[in-house]
């Protein structure tokens, strides 16, 4: 089950990363060309449509992250602070 959740989280994160890059490279430069009197309207529509595209990947990413937080393990790797501290202690000279 953990493997499926991890893959779903990875795919959702990859989709969101791709959309964010696309928006930053394509949309933001185009928004700079919008006349000032239409800037607010354009920004509101842009945010609404972007939210529609990202709603599902954001939900999947959120649910899968919560799943890992509740279950405390990713593929048998403990996710507790004590394990982190002991690992850091081992790295210190």
Buried (B, 14 or more C-beta within 10 A) or exposed (E): EBEEBBEBBEBBBEBBEEBEEEBEEEBEEEEEEBEEEEEEEBEEEBEEEBEEBBEEBBEBBEEBBEBBEEEEEBEEEEEEEEEEEEEEEEEEE
